[in-house]
Amino acid sequence: MKTATREKLVSAVFLAVALTSVAAVALICVFLFASGIPAVGEIGVFRFLLGREWSPTDVPPVFGILPMILGSLYVTAGAILFGVPVGVLTSVFMARMCRPRLYRVIKPALDLLAGIPSIVYGFFGLMVLVPLTREIFGGTGKSIFTASLLLGIMILPTIIGVSESALRSVPQSYYEGALALGASHTRAVYFTVLPAAKSGIFAGVILGIGRAIGETMAVIMVAGNQARAPTGVFKGVRTLTANIVMEMGYSEGLHREALIATGVVLFVFILIINVSFSLVKRRSKQ
């Protein structure tokens, strides 16, 4: 086989794989919107998005997802507060300050942390974090605070891995130039290398947010699963993902379509986050 023919064949295979990926995303979008939008129209957009009560067993049934929207936002925001500072600072330490011998220990541990299943994190939260929160702050222990803390731990490997790669990709000349101008090692890292890697760090944060807002099993086990508007960080809450998983098994008719519409809302949230990141990244480049 000639080289030109082989190149065309390989290019065609890569194109087919890329189109398959795009087609898969398109099919998911079509299914979600085709199955969820009619339910939103039947329930009412404002009644669905701003309703404060979710009661499928009432006659007529009531489907309001505002408590779950607020729950997802609060839990995700808490995970960001816990996870992002720790993750970014850890990546700085590993990329620029960690000794090679210590790095050979920490790096595999973080890789192992990334491979732990969500249900194992959930058991850890249920058996360790929930009793600890209950003892220190009172209440049942299953709350926004506990779920946020657990999700903050879960997103650490993603943020650290991407941020570390971004920091290592910064040209060494940036660091050396800062030292030549009289900066100390710490100031050169935090005021020269870190700002230069902000685009990659933002990417890691966005990926972490995506995992936090889409996490299900661990949140179900520690969040309390109460379909009501949050009244405090130490109160129980139900997220959008938890609402879908808990009721999809026995739902039917409009109830099932409302759960699919909840997935549409979650999909739109992820889309807004990604678009916002793209706009911020483009503005920073300009």
C-alpha positions as protocol buffer text, in pm:
chain_id: "A"
residue {
  index: 1
  type: MET
  ca { x: 0 y: 0 z: 0 }
}
residue {
  index: 2
  type: LYS
  ca { x: 139 y: 337 z: -99 }
}
residue {
  index: 3
  type: THR
  ca { x: 212 y: 598 z: 162 }
}
residue {
  index: 4
  type: ALA
  ca { x: -41 y: 846 z: 21 }
}
residue {
  index: 5
  type: THR
  ca { x: -318 y: 583 z: 23 }
}
residue {
  index: 6
  type: ARG
  ca { x: -227 y: 481 z: 377 }
}
residue {
  index: 7
  type: GLU
  ca { x: -240 y: 845 z: 491 }
}
residue {
  index: 8
  type: LYS
  ca { x: -585 y: 891 z: 336 }
}
residue {
  index: 9
  type: LEU
  ca { x: -710 y: 571 z: 500 }
}
residue {
  index: 10
  type: VAL
  ca { x: -584 y: 676 z: 844 }
}
residue {
  index: 11
  type: SER
  ca { x: -734 y: 1024 z: 800 }
}
residue {
  index: 12
  type: ALA
  ca { x: -1068 y: 869 z: 704 }
}
residue {
  index: 13
  type: VAL
  ca { x: -1062 y: 646 z: 1015 }
}
residue {
  index: 14
  type: PHE
  ca { x: -985 y: 943 z: 1241 }
}
residue {
  index: 15
  type: LEU
  ca { x: -1261 y: 1146 z: 1076 }
}
residue {
  index: 16
  type: ALA
  ca { x: -1510 y: 863 z: 1128 }
}
residue {
  index: 17
  type: VAL
  ca { x: -1418 y: 836 z: 1496 }
}
residue {
  index: 18
  type: ALA
  ca { x: -1451 y: 1212 z: 1543 }
}
residue {
  index: 19
  type: LEU
  ca { x: -1789 y: 1217 z: 1370 }
}
residue {
  index: 20
  type: THR
  ca { x: -1904 y: 926 z: 1586 }
}
residue {
  index: 21
  type: SER
  ca { x: -1822 y: 1125 z: 1899 }
}
residue {
  index: 22
  type: VAL
  ca { x: -2007 y: 1429 z: 1768 }
}
residue {
  index: 23
  type: ALA
  ca { x: -2303 y: 1211 z: 1668 }
}
residue {
  index: 24
  type: ALA
  ca { x: -2318 y: 1058 z: 2017 }
}
residue {
  index: 25
  type: VAL
  ca { x: -2336 y: 1404 z: 2177 }
}
residue {
  index: 26
  type: ALA
  ca { x: -2599 y: 1512 z: 1924 }
}
residue {
  index: 27
  type: LEU
  ca { x: -2813 y: 1202 z: 1993 }
}
residue {
  index: 28
  type: ILE
  ca { x: -2796 y: 1263 z: 2367 }
}
residue {
  index: 29
  type: CYS
  ca { x: -2908 y: 1623 z: 2316 }
}
residue {
  index: 30
  type: VAL
  ca { x: -3191 y: 1519 z: 2086 }
}
residue {
  index: 31
  type: PHE
  ca { x: -3315 y: 1253 z: 2330 }
}
residue {
  index: 32
  type: LEU
  ca { x: -3303 y: 1484 z: 2631 }
}
residue {
  index: 33
  type: PHE
  ca { x: -3475 y: 1779 z: 2468 }
}
residue {
  index: 34
  type: ALA
  ca { x: -3728 y: 1569 z: 2277 }
}
residue {
  index: 35
  type: SER
  ca { x: -3830 y: 1384 z: 2594 }
}
residue {
  index: 36
  type: GLY
  ca { x: -3802 y: 1669 z: 2844 }
}
residue {
  index: 37
  type: ILE
  ca { x: -3928 y: 1984 z: 2670 }
}
residue {
  index: 38
  type: PRO
  ca { x: -4288 y: 1854 z: 2622 }
}
residue {
  index: 39
  type: ALA
  ca { x: -4310 y: 1786 z: 2997 }
}
residue {
  index: 40
  type: VAL
  ca { x: -4190 y: 2139 z: 3074 }
}
residue {
  index: 41
  type: GLY
  ca { x: -4454 y: 2274 z: 2837 }
}
residue {
  index: 42
  type: GLU
  ca { x: -4727 y: 2068 z: 3002 }
}
residue {
  index: 43
  type: ILE
  ca { x: -4624 y: 2157 z: 3356 }
}
residue {
  index: 44
  type: GLY
  ca { x: -4539 y: 2519 z: 3277 }
}
residue {
  index: 45
  type: VAL
  ca { x: -4191 y: 2666 z: 3252 }
}
residue {
  index: 46
  type: PHE
  ca { x: -4216 y: 2892 z: 3557 }
}
residue {
  index: 47
  type: ARG
  ca { x: -4408 y: 2636 z: 3760 }
}
residue {
  index: 48
  type: PHE
  ca { x: -4142 y: 2377 z: 3682 }
}
residue {
  index: 49
  type: LEU
  ca { x: -3832 y: 2591 z: 3732 }
}
residue {
  index: 50
  type: LEU
  ca { x: -3955 y: 2813 z: 4015 }
}
residue {
  index: 51
  type: GLY
  ca { x: -4193 y: 2577 z: 4193 }
}
residue {
  index: 52
  type: ARG
  ca { x: -4099 y: 2507 z: 4554 }
}
residue {
  index: 53
  type: GLU
  ca { x: -4281 y: 2174 z: 4591 }
}
residue {
  index: 54
  type: TRP
  ca { x: -4208 y: 1836 z: 4435 }
}
residue {
  index: 55
  type: SER
  ca { x: -4488 y: 1589 z: 4501 }
}
residue {
  index: 56
  type: PRO
  ca { x: -4556 y: 1334 z: 4222 }
}
residue {
  index: 57
  type: THR
  ca { x: -4816 y: 1149 z: 4433 }
}
residue {
  index: 58
  type: ASP
  ca { x: -5052 y: 1445 z: 4472 }
}
residue {
  index: 59
  type: VAL
  ca { x: -5365 y: 1475 z: 4260 }
}
residue {
  index: 60
  type: PRO
  ca { x: -5284 y: 1658 z: 4042 }
}
residue {
  index: 61
  type: PRO
  ca { x: -4907 y: 1598 z: 4080 }
}
residue {
  index: 62
  type: VAL
  ca { x: -4679 y: 1893 z: 4152 }
}
residue {
  index: 63
  type: PHE
  ca { x: -4337 y: 1919 z: 3989 }
}
residue {
  index: 64
  type: GLY
  ca { x: -4127 y: 2213 z: 4107 }
}
residue {
  index: 65
  type: ILE
  ca { x: -3750 y: 2175 z: 4097 }
}
residue {
  index: 66
  type: LEU
  ca { x: -3635 y: 2504 z: 4251 }
}
residue {
  index: 67
  type: PRO
  ca { x: -3531 y: 2331 z: 4579 }
}
residue {
  index: 68
  type: MET
  ca { x: -3318 y: 2084 z: 4381 }
}
residue {
  index: 69
  type: ILE
  ca { x: -3166 y: 2362 z: 4169 }
}
residue {
  index: 70
  type: LEU
  ca { x: -3071 y: 2554 z: 4483 }
}
residue {
  index: 71
  type: GLY
  ca { x: -2942 y: 2235 z: 4643 }
}
residue {
  index: 72
  type: SER
  ca { x: -2716 y: 2160 z: 4346 }
}
residue {
  index: 73
  type: LEU
  ca { x: -2586 y: 2518 z: 4337 }
}
residue {
  index: 74
  type: TYR
  ca { x: -2517 y: 2531 z: 4712 }
}
residue {
  index: 75
  type: VAL
  ca { x: -2344 y: 2194 z: 4721 }
}
residue {
  index: 76
  type: THR
  ca { x: -2135 y: 2275 z: 4413 }
}
residue {
  index: 77
  type: ALA
  ca { x: -2040 y: 2617 z: 4550 }
}
residue {
  index: 78
  type: GLY
  ca { x: -1936 y: 2457 z: 4878 }
}
residue {
  index: 79
  type: ALA
  ca { x: -1726 y: 2198 z: 4692 }
}
residue {
  index: 80
  type: ILE
  ca { x: -1553 y: 2482 z: 4505 }
}
residue {
  index: 81
  type: LEU
  ca { x: -1476 y: 2662 z: 4833 }
}
residue {
  index: 82
  type: PHE
  ca { x: -1328 y: 2346 z: 4982 }
}
residue {
  index: 83
  type: GLY
  ca { x: -1161 y: 2193 z: 4679 }
}
residue {
  index: 84
  type: VAL
  ca { x: -1029 y: 2470 z: 4455 }
}
residue {
  index: 85
  type: PRO
  ca { x: -787 y: 2645 z: 4699 }
}
residue {
  index: 86
  type: VAL
  ca { x: -653 y: 2313 z: 4826 }
}
residue {
  index: 87
  type: GLY
  ca { x: -624 y: 2171 z: 4475 }
}
residue {
  index: 88
  type: VAL
  ca { x: -447 y: 2472 z: 4323 }
}
residue {
  index: 89
  type: LEU
  ca { x: -203 y: 2511 z: 4611 }
}
residue {
  index: 90
  type: THR
  ca { x: -128 y: 2140 z: 4604 }
}
residue {
  index: 91
  type: SER
  ca { x: -58 y: 2155 z: 4231 }
}
residue {
  index: 92
  type: VAL
  ca { x: 179 y: 2449 z: 4286 }
}
residue {
  index: 93
  type: PHE
  ca { x: 363 y: 2253 z: 4553 }
}
residue {
  index: 94
  type: MET
  ca { x: 391 y: 1942 z: 4337 }
}
residue {
  index: 95
  type: ALA
  ca { x: 498 y: 2126 z: 4022 }
}
residue {
  index: 96
  type: ARG
  ca { x: 748 y: 2372 z: 4170 }
}
residue {
  index: 97
  type: MET
  ca { x: 833 y: 2294 z: 4531 }
}
residue {
  index: 98
  type: CYS
  ca { x: 806 y: 1921 z: 4594 }
}
residue {
  index: 99
  type: ARG
  ca { x: 1124 y: 1717 z: 4625 }
}
residue {
  index: 100
  type: PRO
  ca { x: 1153 y: 1425 z: 4379 }
}
residue {
  index: 101
  type: ARG
  ca { x: 1155 y: 1161 z: 4653 }
}
residue {
  index: 102
  type: LEU
  ca { x: 837 y: 1300 z: 4811 }
}
residue {
  index: 103
  type: TYR
  ca { x: 678 y: 1348 z: 4467 }
}
residue {
  index: 104
  type: ARG
  ca { x: 717 y: 976 z: 4395 }
}
residue {
  index: 105
  type: VAL
  ca { x: 497 y: 911 z: 4698 }
}
residue {
  index: 106
  type: ILE
  ca { x: 235 y: 1184 z: 4657 }
}
residue {
  index: 107
  type: LYS
  ca { x: 171 y: 1142 z: 4285 }
}
residue {
  index: 108
  type: PRO
  ca { x: 63 y: 773 z: 4302 }
}
residue {
  index: 109
  type: ALA
  ca { x: -154 y: 854 z: 4604 }
}
residue {
  index: 110
  type: LEU
  ca { x: -338 y: 1124 z: 4407 }
}
residue {
  index: 111
  type: ASP
  ca { x: -378 y: 889 z: 4111 }
}
residue {
  index: 112
  type: LEU
  ca { x: -528 y: 632 z: 4347 }
}
residue {
  index: 113
  type: LEU
  ca { x: -760 y: 900 z: 4486 }
}
residue {
  index: 114
  type: ALA
  ca { x: -886 y: 964 z: 4133 }
}
residue {
  index: 115
  type: GLY
  ca { x: -963 y: 595 z: 4080 }
}
residue {
  index: 116
  type: ILE
  ca { x: -1174 y: 540 z: 4392 }
}
residue {
  index: 117
  type: PRO
  ca { x: -1541 y: 473 z: 4298 }
}
residue {
  index: 118
  type: SER
  ca { x: -1803 y: 727 z: 4400 }
}
residue {
  index: 119
  type: ILE
  ca { x: -1983 y: 476 z: 4619 }
}
residue {
  index: 120
  type: VAL
  ca { x: -1666 y: 429 z: 4827 }
}
residue {
  index: 121
  type: TYR
  ca { x: -1647 y: 805 z: 4877 }
}
residue {
  index: 122
  type: GLY
  ca { x: -2010 y: 790 z: 4981 }
}
residue {
  index: 123
  type: PHE
  ca { x: -1939 y: 523 z: 5243 }
}
residue {
  index: 124
  type: PHE
  ca { x: -1649 y: 730 z: 5374 }
}
residue {
  index: 125
  type: GLY
  ca { x: -1874 y: 1033 z: 5401 }
}
residue {
  index: 126
  type: LEU
  ca { x: -2153 y: 833 z: 5566 }
}
residue {
  index: 127
  type: MET
  ca { x: -1931 y: 661 z: 5823 }
}
residue {
  index: 128
  type: VAL
  ca { x: -1678 y: 940 z: 5894 }
}
residue {
  index: 129
  type: LEU
  ca { x: -1794 y: 1285 z: 5781 }
}
residue {
  index: 130
  type: VAL
  ca { x: -2160 y: 1255 z: 5880 }
}
residue {
  index: 131
  type: PRO
  ca { x: -2091 y: 1147 z: 6243 }
}
residue {
  index: 132
  type: LEU
  ca { x: -1814 y: 1409 z: 6270 }
}
residue {
  index: 133
  type: THR
  ca { x: -2043 y: 1687 z: 6146 }
}
residue {
  index: 134
  type: ARG
  ca { x: -2323 y: 1568 z: 6374 }
}
residue {
  index: 135
  type: GLU
  ca { x: -2093 y: 1571 z: 6677 }
}
residue {
  index: 136
  type: ILE
  ca { x: -1943 y: 1914 z: 6607 }
}
residue {
  index: 137
  type: PHE
  ca { x: -2235 y: 2110 z: 6462 }
}
residue {
  index: 138
  type: GLY
  ca { x: -2539 y: 1911 z: 6573 }
}
residue {
  index: 139
  type: GLY
  ca { x: -2834 y: 1799 z: 6364 }
}
residue {
  index: 140
  type: THR
  ca { x: -2839 y: 1477 z: 6168 }
}
residue {
  index: 141
  type: GLY
  ca { x: -2500 y: 1534 z: 6005 }
}
residue {
  index: 142
  type: LYS
  ca { x: -2644 y: 1485 z: 5656 }
}
residue {
  index: 143
  type: SER
  ca { x: -2632 y: 1835 z: 5517 }
}
residue {
  index: 144
  type: ILE
  ca { x: -2506 y: 2077 z: 5254 }
}
residue {
  index: 145
  type: PHE
  ca { x: -2185 y: 2118 z: 5453 }
}
residue {
  index: 146
  type: THR
  ca { x: -2109 y: 1744 z: 5458 }
}
residue {
  index: 147
  type: ALA
  ca { x: -2191 y: 1698 z: 5090 }
}
residue {
  index: 148
  type: SER
  ca { x: -1978 y: 2000 z: 4996 }
}
residue {
  index: 149
  type: LEU
  ca { x: -1683 y: 1873 z: 5200 }
}
residue {
  index: 150
  type: LEU
  ca { x: -1706 y: 1528 z: 5042 }
}
residue {
  index: 151
  type: LEU
  ca { x: -1735 y: 1668 z: 4689 }
}
residue {
  index: 152
  type: GLY
  ca { x: -1445 y: 1901 z: 4761 }
}
residue {
  index: 153
  type: ILE
  ca { x: -1233 y: 1593 z: 4834 }
}
residue {
  index: 154
  type: MET
  ca { x: -1362 y: 1414 z: 4523 }
}
residue {
  index: 155
  type: ILE
  ca { x: -1271 y: 1693 z: 4280 }
}
residue {
  index: 156
  type: LEU
  ca { x: -917 y: 1732 z: 4415 }
}
residue {
  index: 157
  type: PRO
  ca { x: -752 y: 1479 z: 4178 }
}
residue {
  index: 158
  type: THR
  ca { x: -905 y: 1647 z: 3873 }
}
residue {
  index: 159
  type: ILE
  ca { x: -803 y: 1999 z: 3973 }
}
residue {
  index: 160
  type: ILE
  ca { x: -456 y: 1895 z: 4088 }
}
residue {
  index: 161
  type: GLY
  ca { x: -379 y: 1687 z: 3778 }
}
residue {
  index: 162
  type: VAL
  ca { x: -483 y: 1948 z: 3523 }
}
residue {
  index: 163
  type: SER
  ca { x: -335 y: 2241 z: 3717 }
}
residue {
  index: 164
  type: GLU
  ca { x: -4 y: 2064 z: 3766 }
}
residue {
  index: 165
  type: SER
  ca { x: 22 y: 1995 z: 3393 }
}
residue {
  index: 166
  type: ALA
  ca { x: -53 y: 2361 z: 3320 }
}
residue {
  index: 167
  type: LEU
  ca { x: 213 y: 2478 z: 3564 }
}
residue {
  index: 168
  type: ARG
  ca { x: 475 y: 2244 z: 3420 }
}
residue {
  index: 169
  type: SER
  ca { x: 399 y: 2368 z: 3068 }
}
residue {
  index: 170
  type: VAL
  ca { x: 497 y: 2727 z: 3157 }
}
residue {
  index: 171
  type: PRO
  ca { x: 838 y: 2801 z: 2998 }
}
residue {
  index: 172
  type: GLN
  ca { x: 1124 y: 2786 z: 3243 }
}
residue {
  index: 173
  type: SER
  ca { x: 1241 y: 3124 z: 3112 }
}
residue {
  index: 174
  type: TYR
  ca { x: 947 y: 3293 z: 3290 }
}
residue {
  index: 175
  type: TYR
  ca { x: 1067 y: 3161 z: 3624 }
}
residue {
  index: 176
  type: GLU
  ca { x: 1431 y: 3237 z: 3554 }
}
residue {
  index: 177
  type: GLY
  ca { x: 1346 y: 3590 z: 3439 }
}
residue {
  index: 178
  type: ALA
  ca { x: 1163 y: 3658 z: 3765 }
}
residue {
  index: 179
  type: LEU
  ca { x: 1465 y: 3534 z: 3962 }
}
residue {
  index: 180
  type: ALA
  ca { x: 1693 y: 3756 z: 3754 }
}
residue {
  index: 181
  type: LEU
  ca { x: 1481 y: 4058 z: 3849 }
}
residue {
  index: 182
  type: GLY
  ca { x: 1535 y: 3984 z: 4217 }
}
residue {
  index: 183
  type: ALA
  ca { x: 1225 y: 3781 z: 4306 }
}
residue {
  index: 184
  type: SER
  ca { x: 1253 y: 3497 z: 4555 }
}
residue {
  index: 185
  type: HIS
  ca { x: 1161 y: 3143 z: 4462 }
}
residue {
  index: 186
  type: THR
  ca { x: 817 y: 3173 z: 4620 }
}
residue {
  index: 187
  type: ARG
  ca { x: 738 y: 3511 z: 4462 }
}
residue {
  index: 188
  type: ALA
  ca { x: 857 y: 3390 z: 4121 }
}
residue {
  index: 189
  type: VAL
  ca { x: 625 y: 3091 z: 4142 }
}
residue {
  index: 190
  type: TYR
  ca { x: 316 y: 3272 z: 4273 }
}
residue {
  index: 191
  type: PHE
  ca { x: 346 y: 3598 z: 4079 }
}
residue {
  index: 192
  type: THR
  ca { x: 495 y: 3476 z: 3749 }
}
residue {
  index: 193
  type: VAL
  ca { x: 444 y: 3104 z: 3690 }
}
residue {
  index: 194
  type: LEU
  ca { x: 98 y: 3078 z: 3844 }
}
residue {
  index: 195
  type: PRO
  ca { x: -58 y: 3367 z: 3644 }
}
residue {
  index: 196
  type: ALA
  ca { x: 98 y: 3228 z: 3325 }
}
residue {
  index: 197
  type: ALA
  ca { x: -78 y: 2895 z: 3385 }
}
residue {
  index: 198
  type: LYS
  ca { x: -419 y: 3042 z: 3473 }
}
residue {
  index: 199
  type: SER
  ca { x: -584 y: 2918 z: 3153 }
}
residue {
  index: 200
  type: GLY
  ca { x: -499 y: 2555 z: 3231 }
}
residue {
  index: 201
  type: ILE
  ca { x: -591 y: 2601 z: 3596 }
}
residue {
  index: 202
  type: PHE
  ca { x: -931 y: 2738 z: 3494 }
}
residue {
  index: 203
  type: ALA
  ca { x: -978 y: 2428 z: 3280 }
}
residue {
  index: 204
  type: GLY
  ca { x: -908 y: 2206 z: 3580 }
}
residue {
  index: 205
  type: VAL
  ca { x: -1151 y: 2404 z: 3795 }
}
residue {
  index: 206
  type: ILE
  ca { x: -1424 y: 2376 z: 3530 }
}
residue {
  index: 207
  type: LEU
  ca { x: -1372 y: 2000 z: 3505 }
}
residue {
  index: 208
  type: GLY
  ca { x: -1394 y: 1979 z: 3883 }
}
residue {
  index: 209
  type: ILE
  ca { x: -1716 y: 2180 z: 3886 }
}
residue {
  index: 210
  type: GLY
  ca { x: -1858 y: 1951 z: 3619 }
}
residue {
  index: 211
  type: ARG
  ca { x: -1788 y: 1648 z: 3834 }
}
residue {
  index: 212
  type: ALA
  ca { x: -1925 y: 1814 z: 4145 }
}
residue {
  index: 213
  type: ILE
  ca { x: -2253 y: 1922 z: 3988 }
}
residue {
  index: 214
  type: GLY
  ca { x: -2299 y: 1583 z: 3819 }
}
residue {
  index: 215
  type: GLU
  ca { x: -2210 y: 1360 z: 4114 }
}
residue {
  index: 216
  type: THR
  ca { x: -2492 y: 1137 z: 4237 }
}
residue {
  index: 217
  type: MET
  ca { x: -2422 y: 836 z: 4456 }
}
residue {
  index: 218
  type: ALA
  ca { x: -2194 y: 1002 z: 4710 }
}
residue {
  index: 219
  type: VAL
  ca { x: -2429 y: 1299 z: 4745 }
}
residue {
  index: 220
  type: ILE
  ca { x: -2731 y: 1074 z: 4798 }
}
residue {
  index: 221
  type: MET
  ca { x: -2558 y: 912 z: 5095 }
}
residue {
  index: 222
  type: VAL
  ca { x: -2460 y: 1231 z: 5281 }
}
residue {
  index: 223
  type: ALA
  ca { x: -2687 y: 1517 z: 5171 }
}
residue {
  index: 224
  type: GLY
  ca { x: -3007 y: 1418 z: 5349 }
}
residue {
  index: 225
  type: ASN
  ca { x: -3225 y: 1397 z: 5033 }
}
residue {
  index: 226
  type: GLN
  ca { x: -3494 y: 1638 z: 5146 }
}
residue {
  index: 227
  type: ALA
  ca { x: -3686 y: 1791 z: 4857 }
}
residue {
  index: 228
  type: ARG
  ca { x: -3724 y: 2133 z: 5012 }
}
residue {
  index: 229
  type: ALA
  ca { x: -3557 y: 2470 z: 4980 }
}
residue {
  index: 230
  type: PRO
  ca { x: -3230 y: 2481 z: 5180 }
}
residue {
  index: 231
  type: THR
  ca { x: -3258 y: 2671 z: 5507 }
}
residue {
  index: 232
  type: GLY
  ca { x: -2897 y: 2644 z: 5624 }
}
residue {
  index: 233
  type: VAL
  ca { x: -2565 y: 2481 z: 5547 }
}
residue {
  index: 234
  type: PHE
  ca { x: -2624 y: 2220 z: 5817 }
}
residue {
  index: 235
  type: LYS
  ca { x: -2966 y: 2119 z: 5683 }
}
residue {
  index: 236
  type: GLY
  ca { x: -3048 y: 1837 z: 5445 }
}
residue {
  index: 237
  type: VAL
  ca { x: -3093 y: 1899 z: 5075 }
}
residue {
  index: 238
  type: ARG
  ca { x: -3164 y: 1713 z: 4751 }
}
residue {
  index: 239
  type: THR
  ca { x: -2973 y: 1780 z: 4430 }
}
residue {
  index: 240
  type: LEU
  ca { x: -3094 y: 1748 z: 4071 }
}
residue {
  index: 241
  type: THR
  ca { x: -2897 y: 1428 z: 4011 }
}
residue {
  index: 242
  type: ALA
  ca { x: -3017 y: 1270 z: 4334 }
}
residue {
  index: 243
  type: ASN
  ca { x: -3377 y: 1353 z: 4246 }
}
residue {
  index: 244
  type: ILE
  ca { x: -3345 y: 1173 z: 3912 }
}
residue {
  index: 245
  type: VAL
  ca { x: -3176 y: 862 z: 4050 }
}
residue {
  index: 246
  type: MET
  ca { x: -3407 y: 820 z: 4349 }
}
residue {
  index: 247
  type: GLU
  ca { x: -3733 y: 833 z: 4151 }
}
residue {
  index: 248
  type: MET
  ca { x: -3655 y: 717 z: 3798 }
}
residue {
  index: 249
  type: GLY
  ca { x: -3693 y: 348 z: 3888 }
}
residue {
  index: 250
  type: TYR
  ca { x: -4066 y: 369 z: 3964 }
}
residue {
  index: 251
  type: SER
  ca { x: -4170 y: 675 z: 3764 }
}
residue {
  index: 252
  type: GLU
  ca { x: -4403 y: 669 z: 3466 }
}
residue {
  index: 253
  type: GLY
  ca { x: -4595 y: 908 z: 3246 }
}
residue {
  index: 254
  type: LEU
  ca { x: -4557 y: 1277 z: 3327 }
}
residue {
  index: 255
  type: HIS
  ca { x: -4348 y: 1194 z: 3635 }
}
residue {
  index: 256
  type: ARG
  ca { x: -4087 y: 1021 z: 3421 }
}
residue {
  index: 257
  type: GLU
  ca { x: -4088 y: 1303 z: 3166 }
}
residue {
  index: 258
  type: ALA
  ca { x: -4043 y: 1557 z: 3447 }
}
residue {
  index: 259
  type: LEU
  ca { x: -3734 y: 1368 z: 3565 }
}
residue {
  index: 260
  type: ILE
  ca { x: -3594 y: 1372 z: 3212 }
}
residue {
  index: 261
  type: ALA
  ca { x: -3667 y: 1746 z: 3202 }
}
residue {
  index: 262
  type: THR
  ca { x: -3466 y: 1774 z: 3523 }
}
residue {
  index: 263
  type: GLY
  ca { x: -3178 y: 1617 z: 3331 }
}
residue {
  index: 264
  type: VAL
  ca { x: -3224 y: 1882 z: 3063 }
}
residue {
  index: 265
  type: VAL
  ca { x: -3187 y: 2155 z: 3326 }
}
residue {
  index: 266
  type: LEU
  ca { x: -2869 y: 1988 z: 3453 }
}
residue {
  index: 267
  type: PHE
  ca { x: -2737 y: 1964 z: 3097 }
}
residue {
  index: 268
  type: VAL
  ca { x: -2804 y: 2335 z: 3043 }
}
residue {
  index: 269
  type: PHE
  ca { x: -2617 y: 2417 z: 3365 }
}
residue {
  index: 270
  type: ILE
  ca { x: -2310 y: 2227 z: 3243 }
}
residue {
  index: 271
  type: LEU
  ca { x: -2339 y: 2398 z: 2904 }
}
residue {
  index: 272
  type: ILE
  ca { x: -2353 y: 2743 z: 3066 }
}
residue {
  index: 273
  type: ILE
  ca { x: -2045 y: 2664 z: 3275 }
}
residue {
  index: 274
  type: ASN
  ca { x: -1846 y: 2549 z: 2971 }
}
residue {
  index: 275
  type: VAL
  ca { x: -1951 y: 2848 z: 2760 }
}
residue {
  index: 276
  type: SER
  ca { x: -1865 y: 3087 z: 3042 }
}
residue {
  index: 277
  type: PHE
  ca { x: -1522 y: 2927 z: 3072 }
}
residue {
  index: 278
  type: SER
  ca { x: -1467 y: 2961 z: 2697 }
}
residue {
  index: 279
  type: LEU
  ca { x: -1557 y: 3330 z: 2709 }
}
residue {
  index: 280
  type: VAL
  ca { x: -1328 y: 3394 z: 3006 }
}
residue {
  index: 281
  type: LYS
  ca { x: -1045 y: 3205 z: 2836 }
}
residue {
  index: 282
  type: ARG
  ca { x: -1091 y: 3400 z: 2513 }
}
residue {
  index: 283
  type: ARG
  ca { x: -1097 y: 3732 z: 2698 }
}
residue {
  index: 284
  type: SER
  ca { x: -780 y: 3644 z: 2891 }
}
residue {
  index: 285
  type: LYS
  ca { x: -602 y: 3566 z: 2564 }
}
residue {
  index: 286
  type: GLN
  ca { x: -708 y: 3897 z: 2415 }
}
